[in-house]
Amino acid sequence: MSIWNEAITEISKIIHNGEVQSRLILASMISQGHVLIEDKPGTGKTKLSKVISTISSLETKRIQCTVDMLPTDIIGFEFYDQKEGNFTFKKGPIFTNILLADELNRASPKSQSALLQAMEEKLITIQNNSFKLPKPFVVIATQNPQEQHGTFPLPESQLDRFNVSFEMPILEFEQEIKLSNDDVTLKNIDLDFEKSNSIMKNIKISDSLLSYIKSIVEKLRNYNTDVYLSTRYVKQLFECTKAHALMEERNYAIPDDFQNCFIACTLHRLKIQNRSKAELKKLLNEIIEDTPIV
């Protein structure tokens, strides 16, 4: 059994029937992309995030987002140290390998924006001083449905920084009882995301697969003027496709790798008027079905 299948087995202890979600979160972390888990409270989003840190032995810190949270509660702050006679920077919880931002859309837009530079550049800047974040650095954020009271919509600039998004699968009653009793034992797996990221960059994408991906992205971009798919999106889509191929122990990507990542990389970036999430997902599936593989 490969280390990735072993990791999926461990994650599936938390996400029942969640192999698809497990592969997406691992592929995103291999490509050092960020993960957005969208669902109602109490569906196991936080437990999922914690299991990743447990099996990979990466340092993890958690922030519970609230409306009164300040940006300094995330990134840290400078203070004058009278004993030393100079300004000292006190690091915030963002200085970690995996930052779990629980209920991110309950934070105010000002606090949400504190993550923008970190998610893109893997560093933060305070008072013209830049501080690099640990490697790897990945944000796993959870988001409650926007119709719930006390939430703020995530801006497009922030949504675009998330590599993949997905919803939690529905747990069976026996699984809920097991989790409520904390009756889950996890083991550490040697998941070296830094090394895997270097290997991923050498995964080959053929000209025919490149043409296939280009056709799909162009169809979606031309579908509606409200659809904006950035260059960052295309980059993340290719990286997720390559990471999926790596987990399958191949040095080349195939259409299945792309198709398994496409909706998760795309859905949270779409805002088409009068279209529900279910309708948008149906649209993406139709584009896949209507685009021939060369």
C-alpha positions in Angstrom: 0.0 0.0 0.0 1.4 3.4 -0.9 1.8 6.1 1.7 -1.0 8.0 0.0 -3.5 5.2 0.2 -2.4 4.6 3.8 -3.1 8.3 4.5 -6.5 8.1 2.8 -7.4 5.1 5.0 -6.5 7.1 8.1 -8.5 10.1 7.0 -11.5 7.9 6.1 -11.7 7.0 9.8 -13.0 10.6 10.2 -14.7 11.0 6.9 -16.9 8.0 6.2 -17.0 7.3 2.5 -14.8 10.3 2.0 -12.1 9.0 -0.3 -12.8 11.8 -2.8 -12.4 14.5 -0.2 -9.3 12.7 1.2 -7.6 12.7 -2.2 -8.5 16.4 -2.8 -7.1 17.6 0.5 -3.9 15.6 0.1 -3.5 16.7 -3.5 -3.9 20.3 -2.4 -1.3 19.9 0.3 1.2 18.3 -2.0 0.8 21.3 -4.3 1.0 23.6 -1.2 -2.5 24.9 -1.9 -5.1 25.9 0.6 -8.3 24.1 1.4 -11.9 25.4 2.0 -14.4 23.1 3.6 -17.9 24.4 3.2 -20.7 22.9 5.3 -23.0 23.4 8.3 -21.6 23.4 11.8 -21.1 20.1 13.5 -20.4 18.0 10.4 -16.8 17.1 11.3 -14.9 19.8 9.4 -12.6 20.6 12.4 -11.9 16.9 13.1 -10.9 16.4 9.4 -8.5 19.3 9.6 -6.9 17.9 12.8 -6.5 14.4 11.4 -4.2 15.8 8.6 -1.9 17.3 11.2 -1.9 14.1 13.3 -1.0 11.7 10.5 1.6 14.0 9.0 3.2 15.2 12.3 3.1 18.8 11.1 2.7 21.6 13.5 -0.9 22.9 13.6 -2.5 25.9 15.2 -6.2 26.8 15.3 -8.0 30.1 15.3 -11.7 30.3 16.0 -12.9 33.2 13.9 -15.4 35.6 15.4 -16.7 39.0 14.5 -14.6 40.7 17.1 -11.3 39.1 16.0 -8.5 41.5 15.0 -5.9 41.0 12.3 -3.2 41.0 15.1 -4.9 38.0 16.6 -3.9 36.1 13.5 -0.5 37.5 12.4 0.9 38.9 15.6 2.0 42.3 16.7 5.0 44.5 17.5 5.4 45.9 21.0 8.1 48.0 22.8 10.2 45.9 25.1 11.3 48.2 27.8 13.8 45.8 29.2 15.6 45.4 25.8 14.9 49.0 24.7 13.6 48.1 21.3 10.5 46.8 19.4 9.9 43.1 19.4 7.6 41.1 17.2 5.3 38.6 18.9 4.3 35.9 16.4 0.7 35.0 16.0 -0.8 31.6 15.3 -0.3 32.0 11.6 3.3 30.9 12.1 2.7 27.2 11.8 2.6 24.5 9.1 -1.2 24.0 9.1 -3.4 26.9 10.1 -6.9 25.8 10.8 -9.2 28.8 10.4 -12.4 27.6 11.9 -15.6 29.3 10.6 -13.6 31.8 8.5 -16.6 33.7 7.3 -17.6 34.6 10.8 -14.5 36.9 10.9 -14.9 40.5 9.8 -13.6 41.4 6.3 -10.8 43.3 7.9 -9.6 40.2 9.8 -10.2 37.9 6.8 -7.8 40.1 4.8 -5.0 39.4 7.3 -4.6 36.1 5.5 -4.3 37.4 2.0 -0.6 38.0 1.8 0.2 34.9 3.8 -1.8 32.6 1.5 -0.2 34.0 -1.6 3.4 34.8 -0.7 3.9 32.6 2.4 5.0 35.6 4.4 3.6 38.5 6.3 4.6 42.2 6.5 4.3 44.4 9.6 5.7 47.9 9.8 7.7 47.3 6.6 9.3 44.2 8.1 8.7 40.9 6.3 8.6 37.6 8.2 8.6 34.2 6.3 6.2 31.5 7.3 7.3 27.9 8.0 7.4 25.4 5.2 5.0 24.0 4.3 2.3 26.5 5.1 -1.3 25.6 4.3 -4.5 27.1 5.4 -7.4 24.7 6.0 -10.5 26.9 6.5 -14.0 26.0 7.3 -16.9 28.0 6.2 -20.6 28.0 7.3 -23.4 28.5 4.8 -23.7 32.2 4.0 -27.4 32.3 4.9 -26.5 31.6 8.5 -26.7 34.5 10.9 -23.5 36.4 11.7 -21.5 35.4 8.6 -19.6 37.6 6.1 -19.1 36.5 2.5 -15.5 35.8 1.6 -14.2 38.2 -1.1 -13.3 36.9 -4.5 -9.6 37.7 -3.9 -9.6 35.3 -1.0 -11.7 32.6 -2.6 -9.3 32.6 -5.5 -6.5 31.7 -3.1 -8.1 28.4 -2.1 -6.9 25.6 -4.3 -9.9 23.3 -3.6 -13.2 23.4 -1.8 -15.7 20.6 -1.0 -18.5 19.7 1.4 -18.4 17.0 4.0 -20.1 13.7 3.2 -23.0 12.7 5.4 -21.9 10.4 8.2 -23.7 7.2 9.1 -25.2 7.0 12.6 -22.6 4.4 13.7 -19.8 6.7 12.6 -21.3 9.6 14.5 -21.4 7.6 17.7 -17.8 6.5 17.1 -16.6 10.1 16.7 -18.7 11.4 19.6 -16.8 8.9 21.8 -13.5 9.9 20.3 -13.1 6.2 19.5 -10.6 6.8 16.7 -6.9 5.9 16.8 -4.7 7.5 14.2 -1.1 6.7 13.3 1.6 8.9 12.0 2.6 8.5 8.4 5.7 9.9 6.8 4.1 12.4 4.5 6.9 14.7 3.3 4.9 17.4 1.5 8.0 19.4 0.7 9.7 16.5 -1.1 6.4 15.5 -2.7 6.0 19.0 -4.0 9.4 18.9 -5.7 8.6 15.5 -7.3 5.1 16.9 -8.4 6.7 19.7 -10.4 8.3 17.1 -12.7 5.0 15.3 -13.5 4.4 15.4 -17.2 1.3 16.8 -18.9 1.1 15.8 -22.6 0.1 18.2 -25.4 -3.2 16.4 -25.8 -4.1 16.7 -22.1 -3.0 20.4 -22.3 -5.3 20.9 -25.2 -8.1 19.2 -23.4 -7.7 21.4 -20.3 -7.5 24.5 -22.4 -10.7 23.7 -24.2 -12.6 23.2 -20.9 -11.2 26.4 -19.3 -12.0 28.5 -22.4 -15.6 27.1 -22.5 -16.1 28.1 -18.9 -14.6 31.5 -19.3 -16.8 32.2 -22.4 -19.9 30.9 -20.7 -20.8 34.1 -18.9 -19.3 37.5 -18.5 -19.6 37.1 -14.7 -17.2 34.2 -14.7 -13.7 35.2 -13.8 -11.0 32.5 -13.7 -7.6 33.9 -12.9 -4.2 32.9 -14.0 -3.7 31.7 -10.4 -6.7 29.4 -10.9 -5.1 27.8 -14.0 -1.8 27.3 -12.1 -3.5 25.7 -9.2 -5.6 23.5 -11.5 -2.5 22.1 -13.2 -0.7 21.6 -9.9 -3.7 19.7 -8.4 -3.8 17.5 -11.5 -0.1 16.7 -11.2 -0.5 16.0 -7.4 -3.3 13.6 -8.1 -1.1 11.8 -10.6 1.7 11.6 -8.1 -0.6 9.9 -5.5 -1.4 7.4 -8.2 2.4 6.8 -8.5 2.6 8.0 -12.1 5.1 10.4 -13.5 2.6 11.7 -16.0 -1.0 13.0 -15.7 -4.1 11.6 -17.5 -7.6 13.1 -18.0 -8.9 11.3 -15.0 -6.5 13.3 -12.8 -7.8 16.5 -14.1 -11.4 15.5 -13.9 -11.0 14.4 -10.3 -9.8 17.9 -9.4 -11.8 20.2 -11.8 -15.0 20.8 -9.9 -13.2 21.1 -6.5 -10.8 23.7 -8.0 -13.5 25.6 -9.8 -16.9 25.6 -7.9 -16.0 28.1 -5.2 -14.7 30.6 -7.8 -18.0 30.8 -9.7 -20.6 33.4 -9.1 -23.2 33.2 -11.9 -26.4 35.2 -11.2 -29.5 33.1 -10.2 -27.5 29.8 -10.2 -27.5 27.6 -7.1 -24.4 25.6 -6.2 -26.2 22.4 -7.4 -26.8 24.1 -10.8 -23.2 25.2 -11.0 -22.0 21.8 -10.3 -24.3 20.4 -13.0 -22.9 23.0 -15.4 -19.3 21.9 -14.7 -20.2 18.2 -15.2 -21.9 19.1 -18.5 -18.8 20.9 -19.7 -16.7 17.8 -18.9 -19.1 15.5 -20.7 -19.4 17.7 -23.8 -15.6 18.2 -24.2 -14.0 15.3 -26.1 -10.7 13.9 -25.0 -8.3 14.2 -27.9 
